[in-house]
């Protein structure tokens, strides 16, 4: 099983998001916890992709047309660090 660490602001951000986005984020966390982040690529709805430029080493998954979860994977300690949930502006 994987461990998921969330940035301390994620809970505040989730309170401001639409319920459908929060529900998809919970599904995203469940998939990552049980199967790891590589499994996200099997679900095209998440459109999981690696990022470039200033965000090299991070990945993005789609929660809605506008919202994305930005995360980084620390394989040596099997941890997924959720950095932010943000509108698609990177």
C-alpha positions as a printed Julia matrix, in Angstrom:
90×3 Matrix{Float64}:
   0.0    0.0     0.0
   1.04   3.57   -0.63
   1.12   6.44    1.82
  -0.42   9.79    0.85
   0.79  13.01    2.46
  -1.23  16.13    1.75
  -0.01  19.7     1.92
  -1.44  21.38    5.02
  -3.66  23.68    2.89
  -5.44  20.87    1.01
  -8.23  20.57    3.58
  -9.0   24.3     3.31
  -8.96  24.12   -0.48
 -11.36  21.15   -0.49
 -13.94  23.16    1.48
 -14.05  25.71   -1.36
 -14.28  23.19   -4.21
 -17.5   21.82   -5.75
 -18.67  18.55   -4.2
 -18.08  16.64   -7.46
 -14.4   17.66   -7.5
 -13.92  16.64   -3.86
 -15.61  13.29   -4.57
 -13.28  12.64   -7.52
 -10.3   13.63   -5.36
 -11.38  11.04   -2.78
 -11.58   8.44   -5.58
  -8.12   9.53   -6.76
  -6.72   9.07   -3.24
  -8.34   5.65   -2.93
  -6.8    4.45   -6.2
  -3.35   5.76   -5.3
  -3.5    4.32   -1.77
  -4.49   0.84   -2.97
  -2.67   0.51   -6.3
  -0.1    3.3    -6.54
   0.12   6.27   -8.88
   1.0    4.14  -11.93
  -2.57   2.77  -11.9
  -3.94   6.28  -12.65
  -2.8    5.96  -16.26
  -5.28   3.1   -16.73
  -8.15   5.54  -16.1
  -8.33   8.01  -18.98
 -10.66  10.3   -17.03
  -7.76  11.36  -14.81
  -5.56  12.21  -17.83
  -2.49  11.69  -15.63
   0.66  13.29  -17.05
   4.14  14.37  -16.05
   4.8   18.08  -15.91
   7.65  20.08  -17.38
   9.44  23.37  -16.76
   9.26  24.65  -13.19
   7.21  21.58  -12.25
   9.67  18.95  -13.51
   9.41  15.86  -11.3
   5.74  16.47  -10.54
   2.62  14.97  -12.08
  -0.93  16.19  -12.7
  -4.27  14.36  -12.67
  -7.55  15.86  -13.88
 -10.37  16.1   -11.34
 -12.65  18.19  -13.58
 -12.28  20.26  -16.72
 -10.75  23.02  -14.62
  -9.32  21.37  -11.48
  -6.12  19.37  -11.27
  -4.33  17.64   -8.43
  -0.57  18.26   -8.56
   1.57  15.63   -6.85
   5.07  14.2    -6.58
   6.07  10.59   -6.0
   8.82   9.61   -3.59
   9.45   6.01   -4.63
  12.13   5.17   -2.11
   9.68   5.63    0.76
   6.52   4.83   -1.24
   4.87   8.19   -0.63
   2.68  10.4    -2.76
   2.85  14.05   -1.72
  -0.23  16.05   -2.82
   1.06  19.57   -3.37
  -2.07  21.38   -4.45
  -5.46  21.22   -6.12
  -5.63  24.09   -8.54
  -7.35  25.45  -11.6
  -5.52  24.49  -14.77
  -3.09  27.44  -14.96
   0.37  25.9   -15.13
